[in-house]
């Protein structure tokens, strides 16, 4: 009989501990102890959960995605122009200077002229453009841009360091979104 009561006691302790932790978490949320402001760094648990979830989602949802856009001067130049219209306000131009909008974001948006994404698979970049990234300020463009436009931007970002002449000239000429020094 004592062997049966020990598992019950352990189970009861585990359930009680989980219940106490849930109550503490609930109280932290309703009292505002967990910051909700965009200029406060997230806690370790939030950072871990967000990064882990994003990696798992990307692995699952980009499997089998193939880039249908050819990487040539014409499409890469088009990608630069689309990027300038939809992305540069947060991710910057070739000068890598963040705009006022980018400086106000937390998580800070990577400035792609210095925070290189050329090593990311094109499908991953396409997914991020299509679906956005929760709690980062990165919007989903699936209802704003066509699939071809999203692939074109992703393709530009993948080839940003080795652009052909016309695309490179367009990238270097892209105006900075910086309003103040």
Backbone as a printed PyTorch tensor [residue, N CA C, xyz], in Angstrom:
tensor([[[  0.8120,  -1.2050,   0.0000],
         [  0.0000,   0.0000,   0.0000],
         [  0.8550,   1.2690,   0.0000]],

        [[  1.9410,   1.3600,   0.7470],
         [  2.7380,   2.5740,   0.7400],
         [  3.2940,   2.8930,  -0.6550]],

        [[  3.5310,   1.8860,  -1.4940],
         [  4.0760,   2.1560,  -2.8300],
         [  3.0530,   2.8290,  -3.7230]],

        [[  1.7800,   2.5450,  -3.5140],
         [  0.7380,   3.2070,  -4.3020],
         [  0.5360,   4.6490,  -3.8670]],

        [[  0.6430,   4.9530,  -2.6080],
         [  0.4030,   6.3160,  -2.1340],
         [  1.5520,   7.2510,  -2.5260]],

        [[  2.7360,   6.7290,  -2.6930],
         [  3.8620,   7.5810,  -3.0880],
         [  3.6570,   8.1550,  -4.4970]],

        [[  3.2830,   7.3590,  -5.5070],
         [  3.0190,   7.9630,  -6.8200],
         [  1.8940,   8.9900,  -6.7770]],

        [[  0.8860,   8.7460,  -5.9590],
         [ -0.2120,   9.7000,  -5.8360],
         [  0.2950,  10.9920,  -5.2150]],

        [[  1.1470,  10.9020,  -4.2260],
         [  1.7110,  12.0870,  -3.5730],
         [  2.5960,  12.8660,  -4.5420]],

        [[  3.3880,  12.1670,  -5.3280],
         [  4.2450,  12.8260,  -6.3190],
         [  3.3770,  13.5290,  -7.3620]],

        [[  2.3640,  12.8460,  -7.8500],
         [  1.4730,  13.4320,  -8.8450],
         [  0.7660,  14.6560,  -8.2670]],

        [[  0.3110,  14.5670,  -7.0360],
         [ -0.3540,  15.6870,  -6.3820],
         [  0.6020,  16.8650,  -6.2470]],

        [[  1.8470,  16.5950,  -5.8860],
         [  2.8510,  17.6620,  -5.7590],
         [  3.1340,  18.3240,  -7.1040]],

        [[  3.2330,  17.5180,  -8.1370],
         [  3.4830,  18.0680,  -9.4770],
         [  2.3200,  18.9550,  -9.9080]],

        [[  1.0980,  18.4690,  -9.7280],
         [ -0.0880,  19.2410, -10.1110],
         [ -0.1660,  20.5310,  -9.2900]],

        [[  0.0970,  20.4330,  -7.9870],
         [  0.0510,  21.6240,  -7.1280],
         [  1.1110,  22.6380,  -7.5530]],

        [[  2.3080,  22.1660,  -7.8800],
         [  3.3810,  23.0630,  -8.3310],
         [  2.9990,  23.7470,  -9.6380]],

        [[  2.4680,  22.9880, -10.5850],
         [  2.0410,  23.5720, -11.8550],
         [  0.9180,  24.5870, -11.6460]],

        [[  0.0060,  24.3050, -10.7490],
         [ -1.0890,  25.2260, -10.4560],
         [ -0.5530,  26.5300,  -9.8530]],

        [[  0.3850,  26.4220,  -8.9090],
         [  0.9810,  27.6170,  -8.3050],
         [  1.7090,  28.4370,  -9.3740]],

        [[  2.4740,  27.7740, -10.2430],
         [  3.1780,  28.4790, -11.3140],
         [  2.1950,  29.1710, -12.2610]],

        [[  1.1000,  28.5140, -12.5780],
         [  0.0820,  29.1100, -13.4470],
         [ -0.5430,  30.3400, -12.7860]],

        [[ -0.8020,  30.2800, -11.5010],
         [ -1.3720,  31.4230, -10.7810],
         [ -0.3720,  32.5730, -10.7600]],

        [[  0.8980,  32.2780, -10.5190],
         [  1.9330,  33.3210, -10.5180],
         [  2.0290,  33.9690, -11.9040]],

        [[  2.0210,  33.1540, -12.9530],
         [  2.0870,  33.6840, -14.3180],
         [  0.8640,  34.5550, -14.5990]],

        [[ -0.2920,  34.1060, -14.2090],
         [ -1.5260,  34.8660, -14.4140],
         [ -1.4510,  36.2050, -13.6830]],

        [[ -1.0010,  36.1930, -12.4400],
         [ -0.8840,  37.4330, -11.6720],
         [  0.1330,  38.3820, -12.3010]],

        [[  1.2270,  37.8320, -12.8260],
         [  2.2320,  38.6710, -13.4930],
         [  1.6370,  39.3590, -14.7200]],

        [[  0.7830,  38.6540, -15.4400],
         [  0.1490,  39.2320, -16.6290],
         [ -0.8660,  40.3020, -16.2380]],

        [[ -1.7620,  40.0010, -15.3250],
         [ -2.8440,  40.9480, -15.0120],
         [ -2.3750,  42.1460, -14.2100]],

        [[ -1.2300,  42.0590, -13.5450],
         [ -0.7220,  43.2130, -12.7920],
         [  0.2360,  44.0610, -13.6190]],

        [[  0.5360,  43.6130, -14.8470],
         [  1.4530,  44.3790, -15.6940],
         [  2.9150,  44.1540, -15.3480]],

        [[  3.2210,  43.1230, -14.5970],
         [  4.6150,  42.8360, -14.2340],
         [  5.4360,  42.3870, -15.4390]],

        [[  4.7650,  41.8880, -16.4680],
         [  5.4450,  41.5190, -17.7120],
         [  5.3100,  42.7100, -18.6380]],

        [[  6.4310,  43.3260, -19.0460],
         [  6.3370,  44.5440, -19.8590],
         [  5.6480,  44.2980, -21.1920]],

        [[  4.8160,  45.2520, -21.5810],
         [  4.1320,  45.1780, -22.8710],
         [  4.6100,  46.2850, -23.8060]],

        [[  5.4620,  47.1660, -23.3120],
         [  5.9360,  48.2720, -24.1370],
         [  6.9840,  47.8060, -25.1440]],

        [[  6.9920,  48.4530, -26.3140],
         [  7.8700,  48.0470, -27.4140],
         [  9.3330,  48.3820, -27.1710]],

        [[  9.6320,  49.2580, -26.2080],
         [ 11.0300,  49.6150, -25.9700],
         [ 11.6410,  48.8850, -24.7750]],

        [[ 10.9560,  47.8760, -24.2730],
         [ 11.4980,  47.0670, -23.1770],
         [ 11.9730,  45.7290, -23.7330]],

        [[ 13.1590,  45.3080, -23.3320],
         [ 13.6330,  44.0070, -23.8240],
         [ 12.7740,  42.8680, -23.2730]],

        [[ 12.5270,  41.8550, -24.0980],
         [ 11.7390,  40.7200, -23.6190],
         [ 12.5490,  39.8860, -22.6250]],

        [[ 11.8420,  39.1370, -21.8140],
         [ 12.5100,  38.2490, -20.8640],
         [ 13.1110,  37.0390, -21.5630]],

        [[ 13.9150,  36.3000, -20.8240],
         [ 14.5960,  35.1270, -21.3880],
         [ 13.6160,  34.0600, -21.8600]],

        [[ 12.5790,  33.8170, -21.0850],
         [ 11.5980,  32.7920, -21.4690],
         [ 10.8710,  33.1960, -22.7450]],

        [[ 10.4690,  34.4580, -22.8320],
         [  9.7840,  34.9520, -24.0310],
         [ 10.7000,  34.8620, -25.2520]],

        [[ 11.9580,  35.2580, -25.0850],
         [ 12.9270,  35.2050, -26.1870],
         [ 13.1480,  33.7630, -26.6300]],

        [[ 13.3420,  32.8750, -25.6750],
         [ 13.5570,  31.4640, -26.0110],
         [ 12.3420,  30.8970, -26.7510]],

        [[ 11.1490,  31.1490, -26.2120],
         [  9.9340,  30.5900, -26.8110],
         [  9.7220,  31.1250, -28.2280]],

        [[  9.9320,  32.4250, -28.4200],
         [  9.7190,  33.0210, -29.7430],
         [ 10.7150,  32.4640, -30.7600]],

        [[ 11.9890,  32.3910, -30.3800],
         [ 13.0120,  31.8970, -31.3100],
         [ 12.8040,  30.4230, -31.6230]],

        [[ 12.5060,  29.6430, -30.6290],
         [ 12.3120,  28.2100, -30.8230],
         [ 11.0910,  27.9480, -31.7080]],

        [[ 10.0300,  28.6680, -31.4490],
         [  8.8170,  28.5100, -32.2370],
         [  9.0500,  28.9260, -33.6910]],

        [[  9.7620,  30.0380, -33.8990],
         [ 10.0390,  30.5010, -35.2540],
         [ 10.8830,  29.4780, -36.0120]],

        [[ 11.9360,  28.9570, -35.3770],
         [ 12.7860,  27.9500, -36.0480],
         [ 11.9800,  26.7160, -36.4300]],

        [[ 11.1380,  26.2480, -35.5170],
         [ 10.3320,  25.0570, -35.8000],
         [  9.3200,  25.3280, -36.9180]],

        [[  8.6930,  26.4910, -36.8860],
         [  7.7240,  26.8470, -37.9210],
         [  8.3970,  26.9450, -39.2840]],

        [[  9.5490,  27.6210, -39.3390],
         [ 10.2700,  27.7540, -40.6070],
         [ 10.6890,  26.3980, -41.1560]],

        [[ 11.1880,  25.5330, -40.2880],
         [ 11.6050,  24.2030, -40.7400],
         [ 10.4210,  23.4330, -41.3260]],

        [[  9.2780,  23.5170, -40.6640],
         [  8.0930,  22.7800, -41.1110],
         [  7.4820,  23.3890, -42.3780]],

        [[  7.3600,  24.7020, -42.4120],
         [  6.5860,  25.3290, -43.4760],
         [  7.3870,  25.7230, -44.7160]],

        [[  8.7060,  25.6750, -44.6590],
         [  9.4850,  26.0080, -45.8580],
         [ 10.0010,  24.7650, -46.5620]],

        [[  9.7850,  23.6250, -45.9740],
         [ 10.2050,  22.3820, -46.6060],
         [  9.4610,  22.2110, -47.9280]],

        [[ 10.2080,  22.0700, -48.9950],
         [  9.5940,  21.8780, -50.3030],
         [  9.3170,  23.1500, -51.0770]],

        [[  9.4500,  24.3200, -50.4490],
         [  9.2600,  25.5660, -51.1960],
         [ 10.4320,  25.7630, -52.1440]],

        [[ 10.1450,  26.0860, -53.3760],
         [ 11.1980,  26.3120, -54.3820],
         [ 10.9990,  27.6770, -55.0220]],

        [[ 12.0820,  28.4010, -55.1780],
         [ 12.0780,  29.7380, -55.7540],
         [ 11.7990,  29.6580, -57.2570]],

        [[ 10.6730,  30.1910, -57.7300],
         [ 10.3590,  30.1370, -59.1600],
         [ 10.9150,  31.3240, -59.9570]],

        [[ 11.5500,  32.2720, -59.2730],
         [ 12.0130,  33.4960, -59.9250],
         [ 13.4850,  33.3440, -60.3190]],

        [[ 13.8110,  33.5770, -61.5860],
         [ 15.2190,  33.4820, -62.0000],
         [ 16.0230,  34.6520, -61.4320]],

        [[ 17.2450,  34.3620, -61.0410],
         [ 18.1250,  35.4050, -60.5050],
         [ 18.8870,  36.0430, -61.6550]],

        [[ 18.2700,  37.0310, -62.3090],
         [ 18.9430,  37.7440, -63.3860],
         [ 18.8530,  39.2430, -63.1170]],

        [[ 19.5480,  40.0210, -63.9220],
         [ 19.6240,  41.4650, -63.7020],
         [ 18.2380,  42.0930, -63.6410]],

        [[ 17.3390,  41.6750, -64.5130],
         [ 16.0040,  42.2500, -64.5750],
         [ 15.1960,  41.9800, -63.3050]],

        [[ 15.1310,  40.7190, -62.8840],
         [ 14.3220,  40.3980, -61.6970],
         [ 14.9710,  40.9290, -60.4290]],

        [[ 16.2980,  40.9260, -60.3570],
         [ 16.9620,  41.4510, -59.1660],
         [ 16.7740,  42.9650, -59.0720]],

        [[ 16.7840,  43.6640, -60.2040],
         [ 16.5180,  45.1070, -60.2080],
         [ 15.0730,  45.3680, -59.7650]],

        [[ 14.1670,  44.5590, -60.2690],
         [ 12.7640,  44.6770, -59.8370],
         [ 12.6510,  44.4210, -58.3340]],

        [[ 13.4110,  43.4460, -57.8380],
         [ 13.4220,  43.1590, -56.4040],
         [ 13.9090,  44.3400, -55.5810]],

        [[ 14.9370,  45.0430, -56.0780],
         [ 15.4280,  46.2420, -55.3920],
         [ 14.3140,  47.2800, -55.2950]],

        [[ 13.6040,  47.5080, -56.3910],
         [ 12.5360,  48.5180, -56.3950],
         [ 11.3770,  48.1300, -55.4650]],

        [[ 11.0020,  46.8690, -55.4750],
         [  9.9560,  46.4020, -54.5570],
         [ 10.4150,  46.5390, -53.1050]],

        [[ 11.6500,  46.1560, -52.8460],
         [ 12.2310,  46.2930, -51.5100],
         [ 12.1910,  47.7590, -51.0790]],

        [[ 12.5800,  48.6570, -51.9710],
         [ 12.5650,  50.0880, -51.6520],
         [ 11.1840,  50.5830, -51.2820]],

        [[ 10.1750,  50.0720, -51.9510],
         [  8.7960,  50.4880, -51.6910],
         [  8.2480,  49.9010, -50.3990]],

        [[  8.5020,  48.6220, -50.1440],
         [  7.8320,  47.9250, -49.0490],
         [  8.7180,  47.6120, -47.8380]],

        [[ 10.0210,  47.5990, -47.9920],
         [ 10.8790,  47.0800, -46.9320],
         [ 11.8700,  48.0880, -46.3520]],

        [[ 12.3240,  49.0240, -47.1690],
         [ 13.4140,  49.9170, -46.7640],
         [ 13.0660,  50.7750, -45.5520]],

        [[ 11.8000,  51.1100, -45.3500],
         [ 11.4160,  51.9390, -44.2100],
         [ 11.8490,  51.2950, -42.8900]],

        [[ 11.8280,  49.9890, -42.8230],
         [ 12.2590,  49.2860, -41.6090],
         [ 13.6620,  48.6900, -41.7370]],

        [[ 13.9890,  48.1580, -42.9200],
         [ 15.2360,  47.4090, -43.0940],
         [ 16.3530,  48.1980, -43.7600]],

        [[ 16.0950,  49.4610, -44.1100],
         [ 17.1370,  50.3390, -44.6070],
         [ 17.5190,  50.1390, -46.0590]],

        [[ 18.3030,  51.0920, -46.5330],
         [ 18.8310,  51.0640, -47.8980],
         [ 20.2940,  50.6310, -47.8300]],

        [[ 21.0270,  50.8610, -48.9110],
         [ 22.4120,  50.3940, -48.9760],
         [ 23.3260,  51.1090, -47.9860]],

        [[ 22.8910,  52.2430, -47.4260],
         [ 23.7140,  52.9510, -46.4350],
         [ 23.5950,  52.3590, -45.0310]],

        [[ 22.6770,  51.4420, -44.8290],
         [ 22.4670,  50.7280, -43.5570],
         [ 22.1080,  51.6410, -42.3950]],

        [[ 21.5780,  52.8140, -42.6870],
         [ 21.1660,  53.7270, -41.6230],
         [ 19.6940,  53.4930, -41.3100]],

        [[ 19.3630,  53.1830, -40.0690],
         [ 17.9610,  52.9320, -39.7360],
         [ 17.1290,  54.2090, -39.7710]],

        [[ 15.9100,  54.0670, -40.2450],
         [ 14.9650,  55.1930, -40.2750],
         [ 14.4260,  55.4300, -38.8680]],

        [[ 13.6540,  56.4870, -38.7150],
         [ 13.0110,  56.7620, -37.4340],
         [ 12.0820,  55.6150, -37.0510]],

        [[ 11.4030,  55.0410, -38.0300],
         [ 10.5240,  53.8960, -37.7680],
         [ 11.3570,  52.7150, -37.2620]],

        [[ 12.4390,  52.4190, -37.9340],
         [ 13.2830,  51.2750, -37.5470],
         [ 13.8810,  51.4650, -36.1580]],

        [[ 14.2770,  52.7010, -35.8320],
         [ 14.8500,  52.9490, -34.5010],
         [ 13.8160,  52.7540, -33.3990]],

        [[ 12.5330,  52.9340, -33.7260],
         [ 11.4800,  52.7880, -32.7270],
         [ 10.9710,  51.3690, -32.5560]],

        [[ 11.4040,  50.4630, -33.4160],
         [ 10.9450,  49.0730, -33.3120],
         [ 11.7490,  48.3000, -32.2780]],

        [[ 11.0760,  47.4560, -31.5360],
         [ 11.7590,  46.4960, -30.6810],
         [ 10.9560,  45.2210, -30.7770]],

        [[ 11.4830,  44.3030, -31.3000],
         [ 12.8130,  43.9490, -31.7540],
         [ 13.2580,  44.8610, -32.8930]],

        [[ 14.5190,  45.2600, -32.8710],
         [ 15.0460,  46.1190, -33.9300],
         [ 15.0760,  45.3530, -35.2420]],

        [[ 14.5980,  46.0150, -36.2790],
         [ 14.5980,  45.3960, -37.6100],
         [ 16.0370,  45.3410, -38.1180]],

        [[ 16.4800,  44.2020, -38.6290],
         [ 17.8410,  44.1480, -39.1690],
         [ 17.9840,  45.1020, -40.3490]],

        [[ 19.1050,  45.7620, -40.4210],
         [ 19.4300,  46.6350, -41.5470],
         [ 20.2080,  45.7790, -42.5320]],

        [[ 19.5500,  45.3890, -43.6260],
         [ 20.0860,  44.3390, -44.4930],
         [ 21.3880,  44.6950, -45.2000]],

        [[ 21.7490,  45.9700, -45.2890],
         [ 23.0360,  46.3190, -45.8840],
         [ 24.1880,  45.9120, -44.9700]],

        [[ 23.9260,  45.7710, -43.6710],
         [ 24.9840,  45.3210, -42.7510],
         [ 24.6220,  44.0070, -42.0580]],

        [[ 23.3550,  43.7510, -41.8230],
         [ 22.9000,  42.5050, -41.1940],
         [ 22.5290,  41.5420, -42.3100]],

        [[ 23.5150,  40.9190, -42.8480],
         [ 23.4150,  40.1100, -44.0570],
         [ 22.4350,  38.9470, -43.9060]],

        [[ 21.5760,  38.7700, -44.8960],
         [ 20.6680,  37.6260, -44.9150],
         [ 20.9090,  36.7520, -46.1440]],

        [[ 22.0390,  36.9660, -46.8160],
         [ 22.3020,  36.1940, -48.0300],
         [ 22.5190,  34.7160, -47.7400]],

        [[ 22.8160,  34.3760, -46.4920],
         [ 23.0010,  32.9620, -46.1610],
         [ 21.6820,  32.2730, -45.7950]],

        [[ 20.6050,  33.0370, -45.6750],
         [ 19.2990,  32.4280, -45.4130],
         [ 18.7700,  31.8120, -46.7100]],

        [[ 18.1700,  30.6500, -46.6270],
         [ 17.5430,  30.0950, -47.8330],
         [ 16.4650,  31.0470, -48.3580]],

        [[ 16.3450,  31.1560, -49.6550],
         [ 15.3590,  32.0490, -50.2670],
         [ 13.9600,  31.7030, -49.7660]],

        [[ 13.6750,  30.4230, -49.5870],
         [ 12.3480,  30.0110, -49.1210],
         [ 12.0500,  30.5500, -47.7220]],

        [[ 13.0540,  30.6200, -46.8700],
         [ 12.8680,  31.1630, -45.5190],
         [ 12.5480,  32.6560, -45.5940]],

        [[ 13.2940,  33.3910, -46.4110],
         [ 13.0360,  34.8160, -46.5610],
         [ 11.6470,  35.0440, -47.1650]],

        [[ 11.2980,  34.2350, -48.1620],
         [  9.9640,  34.3200, -48.7650],
         [  8.8820,  34.0840, -47.7040]],

        [[  9.0550,  33.0810, -46.8700],
         [  8.0780,  32.7800, -45.8250],
         [  7.9270,  33.9700, -44.8830]],

        [[  9.0560,  34.5630, -44.4800],
         [  9.0000,  35.7030, -43.5560],
         [  8.2880,  36.8910, -44.1950]],

        [[  8.5410,  37.1340, -45.4670],
         [  7.8560,  38.2210, -46.1700],
         [  6.3600,  37.9110, -46.2870]],

        [[  6.0380,  36.6830, -46.5870],
         [  4.6450,  36.2780, -46.7760],
         [  3.8470,  36.3270, -45.4790]],

        [[  4.4000,  35.7590, -44.4020],
         [  3.6460,  35.5700, -43.1590],
         [  3.9770,  36.5570, -42.0530]],

        [[  5.0980,  37.2840, -42.1800],
         [  5.5210,  38.1670, -41.1040],
         [  6.0440,  37.3620, -39.9260]],

        [[  6.4570,  38.0640, -38.8980],
         [  6.9470,  37.3880, -37.6930],
         [  6.2580,  38.0220, -36.4930]],

        [[  5.5110,  37.2060, -35.8090],
         [  4.7170,  37.6500, -34.6690],
         [  5.5800,  38.3610, -33.6220]],

        [[  5.0480,  39.4230, -33.0700],
         [  5.6390,  40.1940, -31.9740],
         [  6.9660,  40.8550, -32.3180]],

        [[  7.2390,  41.0890, -33.6030],
         [  8.4890,  41.7490, -33.9740],
         [  8.2570,  43.0320, -34.7570]],

        [[  7.0720,  43.2740, -35.2290],
         [  6.8150,  44.4070, -36.1000],
         [  6.8870,  44.0330, -37.5750]],

        [[  7.3550,  42.8080, -37.8790],
         [  7.4430,  42.3740, -39.2750],
         [  6.0500,  41.9790, -39.7490]],

        [[  5.4690,  42.7690, -40.6970],
         [  4.1200,  42.4530, -41.1570],
         [  4.0940,  41.3160, -42.1660]],

        [[  2.9310,  40.7560, -42.3460],
         [  2.7030,  39.7470, -43.3810],
         [  2.3000,  40.4690, -44.6570]],

        [[  2.9500,  40.1270, -45.7670],
         [  2.6520,  40.7700, -47.0480],
         [  1.8590,  39.8700, -47.9930]],

        [[  1.2910,  38.7870, -47.4780],
         [  0.5620,  37.8710, -48.3590],
         [ -0.6680,  38.5070, -48.9910]],

        [[ -1.2580,  39.4860, -48.3390],
         [ -2.4300,  40.1440, -48.9390],
         [ -2.0670,  41.4630, -49.6230]],

        [[ -0.8010,  41.8640, -49.5320],
         [ -0.3500,  43.1240, -50.1210],
         [  0.4190,  42.9100, -51.4130]],

        [[  1.2630,  41.8890, -51.4380],
         [  2.1190,  41.6080, -52.5860],
         [  1.7470,  40.2620, -53.1910]],

        [[  1.9330,  40.1260, -54.4870],
         [  1.7010,  38.8280, -55.1270],
         [  2.8170,  37.8660, -54.7320]],

        [[  2.5870,  36.5960, -54.9470],
         [  3.6290,  35.6020, -54.6630],
         [  4.8840,  35.9030, -55.4770]],

        [[  4.7150,  36.2880, -56.7380],
         [  5.8650,  36.6210, -57.5800],
         [  6.6520,  37.8040, -57.0040]],

        [[  5.9600,  38.8130, -56.5150],
         [  6.6460,  39.9680, -55.9160],
         [  7.3960,  39.5730, -54.6500]],

        [[  6.7850,  38.7170, -53.8290],
         [  7.4540,  38.2730, -52.6010],
         [  8.6920,  37.4350, -52.9300]],

        [[  8.5900,  36.5530, -53.9190],
         [  9.7590,  35.7640, -54.3540],
         [ 10.8330,  36.6890, -54.9210]],

        [[ 10.4310,  37.7270, -55.6310],
         [ 11.3840,  38.6500, -56.2410],
         [ 12.1770,  39.3980, -55.1660]],

        [[ 11.5060,  39.8520, -54.1160],
         [ 12.2060,  40.5090, -53.0050],
         [ 13.1290,  39.5180, -52.3130]],

        [[ 12.6380,  38.3240, -52.0390],
         [ 13.4600,  37.3010, -51.3740],
         [ 14.6970,  36.9780, -52.2060]],

        [[ 14.5100,  36.9080, -53.5100],
         [ 15.6140,  36.6230, -54.4200],
         [ 16.6460,  37.7490, -54.3810]],

        [[ 16.1770,  38.9970, -54.3990],
         [ 17.1000,  40.1320, -54.2820],
         [ 17.9120,  40.0250, -52.9950]],

        [[ 17.2590,  39.7690, -51.8820],
         [ 17.9710,  39.7000, -50.6050],
         [ 18.9870,  38.5640, -50.5830]],

        [[ 18.6700,  37.4600, -51.2300],
         [ 19.5990,  36.3320, -51.2820],
         [ 20.8400,  36.6450, -52.1100]],

        [[ 20.6990,  37.5470, -53.0800],
         [ 21.8110,  37.8740, -53.9880],
         [ 22.3590,  39.2810, -53.7670]],

        [[ 21.9790,  39.8860, -52.6820],
         [ 22.3120,  41.2730, -52.4140],
         [ 23.8220,  41.5600, -52.4770]],

        [[ 24.6610,  40.6200, -52.1300],
         [ 26.1080,  40.8520, -52.1290],
         [ 26.7680,  40.5820, -53.4710]],

        [[ 26.0450,  40.0190, -54.4210],
         [ 26.6410,  39.7340, -55.7360],
         [ 25.6680,  40.1120, -56.8640]],

        [[ 25.1860,  41.3310, -56.7960],
         [ 24.2050,  41.8080, -57.7750],
         [ 24.8670,  42.1190, -59.1150]],

        [[ 24.1660,  41.8310, -60.2090],
         [ 24.6490,  42.2590, -61.5200],
         [ 24.5850,  43.7950, -61.6220]],

        [[ 25.2330,  44.3790, -62.6220],
         [ 25.4180,  45.8410, -62.6890],
         [ 24.1520,  46.6970, -62.5350]],

        [[ 23.1010,  46.4180, -63.2620],
         [ 21.9090,  47.2670, -63.1900],
         [ 21.2520,  47.1730, -61.8220]],

        [[ 21.1510,  45.9680, -61.2840],
         [ 20.5620,  45.7760, -59.9540],
         [ 21.4280,  46.4350, -58.8850]],

        [[ 22.7410,  46.3090, -59.0030],
         [ 23.6340,  46.9310, -58.0220],
         [ 23.4970,  48.4520, -58.0570]],

        [[ 23.4270,  49.0260, -59.2450],
         [ 23.2470,  50.4740, -59.3670],
         [ 21.9250,  50.9090, -58.7330]],

        [[ 20.8640,  50.1230, -58.9400],
         [ 19.5620,  50.4380, -58.3410],
         [ 19.6330,  50.3650, -56.8150]],

        [[ 20.3320,  49.3630, -56.2910],
         [ 20.4880,  49.1850, -54.8440],
         [ 21.2640,  50.3600, -54.2550]],

        [[ 22.3550,  50.7360, -54.8830],
         [ 23.1680,  51.8470, -54.3710],
         [ 22.4450,  53.1850, -54.5050]],

        [[ 21.5340,  53.2960, -55.4520],
         [ 20.7870,  54.5350, -55.6530],
         [ 19.5170,  54.6050, -54.8120]],

        [[ 19.1470,  53.5120, -54.1730],
         [ 17.9190,  53.4930, -53.3700],
         [ 18.0310,  54.5300, -52.2650]],

        [[ 17.0950,  55.4550, -52.1890],
         [ 17.2250,  56.5150, -51.1860],
         [ 17.0630,  55.9790, -49.7690]],

        [[ 17.8480,  56.5330, -48.8880],
         [ 17.7620,  56.1710, -47.4840],
         [ 16.4630,  56.7030, -46.9190]],

        [[ 15.8940,  55.9730, -45.9970],
         [ 14.6480,  56.4030, -45.3520],
         [ 14.9340,  57.2630, -44.1260]],

        [[ 16.2070,  57.5320, -43.8480],
         [ 16.5730,  58.3030, -42.6730],
         [ 16.1030,  59.7400, -42.8370]],

        [[ 15.3890,  60.2460, -41.8500],
         [ 14.8850,  61.6100, -41.8890],
         [ 15.7570,  62.5450, -41.0600]],

        [[ 16.3120,  62.0340, -39.9540],
         [ 17.1310,  62.8390, -39.0640],
         [ 18.5150,  62.2060, -38.9510]],

        [[ 19.5290,  63.0040, -38.6390],
         [ 20.8720,  62.4240, -38.4740],
         [ 20.9520,  61.5320, -37.2610]]])
